[in-house]
Amino acid sequence: MKKRTFNNIMILLVAILLVMLNQFDLLEKSAKFMLIPILAFYYIGQFAERKFQK
């Protein structure tokens, strides 16, 4: 899997997650937990950078 494909998949997953949370009105209720997904994607990004280095 190429780095660009991986990035596009991750962006699509985040967009779908945010749309779903918005549809169920959970974004306002769970605002204090927003740091957890950001932290998870930070570590996923580090893993992807190591894996897809040229």
PELIN-V840791 format. One record per run of one state. SS is the DSSP state (A for helix, B for strand, O for the rest). FROM is the first residue (numbers start at 1). TO is the last residue. Records with the same first field share a line. If there is no record, write none. Layout:
BEGIN
SS=FROM-TO + FROM-TO
END
This chain:
BEGIN
O=1-2 + 24-30 + 52-54
A=3-23 + 31-51
END
